[in-house]
């Protein structure tokens, strides 16, 4: 305990010795790095989304599909998809913030008028939970249509959001059913694909433990066998991780293909932005 106390005191003194300007600089650098990481991830995801939508559309028409053909076409829609993603994030964040403000008002009422505050907190809490779930659901449904309107029909981000909202409201039931089916199949396939990985990890731990127990913690057999087991199972686990990544990629392509068919059921190919 004394050693821990000395270490804590030393760390505290060191933290206090650092000038405030240094902490501000560190915070600014970290903030810039986070912003850069977010921007890069949005751009990369937008490019991948646009390229995949183009690829699925070309494949549905019997055209050859490759990264060479879809990459440049996806790049032409990357900016609009990225802007649309930011719009969706801001709208969802605004909805969540409005419900948090309602909860904050309830907390103030609980201090001033406790009975009214309790009622407000219960009602606003239920409303907030339901509202956030519905907002997240509609954001996903709108994206199904809006992203394809941007990529395949040349819509700008905001008109695509408006048109996507109208399509998701008009076709709410089939879109939700398709989403549930996609999610269920994805969960089942994901669980099945994870079974070999989990089984390999468990078997590796058991095999190493049994080998060490039989040979003793310092026995010559354990020294010679455990490293080989570790190398073998590490390679196997890495191979299974790659396999699971391939399965997830295949599922993503399959889901996008299903959404493309649903999209084409409600949006004709000749539709143009208004």
N, C-alpha and C positions, 0 to 999 in steps of 0.2 A: 504494500500500500504506500509506503514511504517513497519507493522508487517511482511509482505511478504519479504520486503527488509532485515529486521533483520534475518529472518529465512534463507534466501539465503546466507547472509554473514556468518552465523554460519555454514551452511553446507559446504561452500567453505573453511572456515578455518579448519574444521575437515578433509576434503579431503586432504588439503595441509599438515596437521599434520601427516598423515599416511606415514610411510617410503616407498620409492619406492620398496624396497625388499618385503614388504608385498603385494603390488599390483602385483608384478611379481609372488609371490607365489599363490595369489588368481587366477590370470590368468592361471597359470599352472594347478592348481587343476581343474578349470572349463574346460580347454581344455582336461584334462585326463577324466573327467566325460563325456564330449561330445563324445570322442572317444570310451569310454566303452559303452555308450548308442547306438552309431551307430553300433559297432561290435555285441552287443547283439541282436539288432533289425535285422541285416542281418542274423545272425545265426538262430534266431527264424523264420524269414520269409523263409529261405532256408529249414529248417526242415519241416515247414508246407507245403511248395510247393512240396517237394519231397514226403512227406507222402500222400498228396492229389493226386498227379499224380499216385503213386502206387495204391492208393485206387480206383481211376477211372479205371485204367487198370484191376485190379482184378475184379471189378464189371462188366466190359464189357465182361469178360470171364466167368461170372456166379459164381465167387468165393465169399465166405463170406468176408465182409469188416468190420473192427472194428479198433478202435484206438490201440488196443493191437497188431493187425496184421500189420497195416501200420506204426505205430510209429517206431519200430526198423528198418524196411526196409528203411524208410525215413531217419533215422539217418545215414545209411551207405552212403548216397549220399549228406548229408548236406554240407560236406567240399567242394565238387566239385561245388555244386550249389552256395555256398557262394563265391568261387573264381570266378566263371563265373559272378556273380553279380558285383563284384569289377571290373572285366575286362570291362564289359559293361559300368559301370559308368565312368571309366577312358577314354574309347574311346569316349563316348558322351561328357565328359568334355573337352577332347582334341579338338574335333570338335568345340565346343562352344568357347574355348579359341582362336583357330585359326581365327574364324570370328571376335572375339573381337579385335584381333591384327590388322586385316584388317581395322576395324573401327578406331583404334588408329592411324594407318598410315594416314588415311583420315583426322583425326583431325590435324595431323602435317602438312599435305599438305595445309590445310585451313589457317594455320598461315603463310606458306611460299609462296604458290601460290594459292590464294583464288579461282579462277575459277576452276582450276584443282582439288582442294580439295573438292569443292562442288560436282563436277561430281563424284569423287571417293566415297564420302560419300553416295550419292544417289545409285550408282551401288552396292557398298559393303553392304549398308544397306538392299537393296532388296535381294541380294545374301545371306546375313547372315540370314535373316528371313526365306527364303525358305530353306536354308541349314540346319538350326537348326530344322525346322519342319520335313524335310525329315530324318534327323539323328534320331530324336526321334521316328518317324514312323518305320524306319527300325530296331531300337533297340527293339521296341515292337514285330515286326514281327519275328525277329531273335530269340527272347526269346521263342516264341511259339514253335519253333522246337528245339532249343538248349537245353532247360530245359528238354524236354522229351527224347532227345537223351542221355543226361547225366543220367537220372533216369532209363529209360527203356532199353537202349542199352549200357550203360557203357562207354560212351564217356568221355574223359578228357575235361576240360573246354575250352581250346583254339581250339582243333579240333571240338568241338561241336559248337563253335561260327562260325568257317569257314563253316562247313556243314550247319548250320542254315542260314547263309548268302546265300549260294547257293540255298537252298530250298526256302527261302523267295523271291529270285529273280525269280526263275523258276515258282513258284506258287503265284506270286505277286497278281494277280487279285482275285482269290478265297479267298486268305488269307485276303485281305483288305475288300472284301465284307462281309466275315464272321465276321471280327472285327467290321464293321459298324453295322451289324445286332445285334451282342452282345451288343454293346454300346447303340443302340436305345432301345432294350428291357430292358436293365438295367436301363436306364434313366426313361422309362415309369413306370416300376415297382417301382423304387425308389421314383418317384414323388407320385404315388398312395399310397405307404406305408407311405409317409410323411404327407399326407393329414389329417389323424386322429390326428397325433401329433400336427400339426399346429393348427387344429381346436380346440383341447383341450386346448392349451395354450391361444388362443384368447378367448375362452369361459370362461376360468378360470379368466382371467384379467377382462373381462366384468362383470362376476358374482360378483367378489369381489368389483368392482367399484360400481355396482348398489346397492349391499347390504350396502356398506358404505354410499352411497348417501341417501338411503331411511331411514336408521336408524340414520344418523348423525355421525360425526366423533368420538363422545364420547358416543353415545347411547348404552344402554345395549344390544340391539339386535345385533348391529354390533360387539360388543366385544365377544358375544357368538357364532355368526355365522361365522365370517371371519376365525377364526382358523380352524374350521371344513372344510370349503371350501378349505382352503390352504392345509390341510392334504389330503383331498380327491383327489384334482387335482394333488398334488405332486405325490401321489401313482399312479394315472392314467397315468401321463406323464412318470414316470419311467417304468411302464408296457409297454407303447407304445414304449419307447426307446428300451426295450428288444425285443419287437416284431419286430421292424425295424432291429435290429441286426440279428435276426433269418432270416429275409427276405434277408438281404445282404449276410449272410452265404449261404443260399440256392441258391442265384444267382451266387455266386462264384463257388459252386459245379457244377451248371448247365453250366456255361461258360467253366469250365475245361473239362466237359464231351463233350461239342461241339468241343473244340479245340482238344481233344483226337481223336474224329472221323475224323476230318480234317487231323490230323497228320497221322493216320493210312491209309488214302487214298493215301498218297504220300510216306510213309516210311514203308516198309514191316517189319514184326516182326523179321525176320531172319537177318536183317542188323546188321553188326558188325563194330566196329571202324576199320578204315584202318590203 
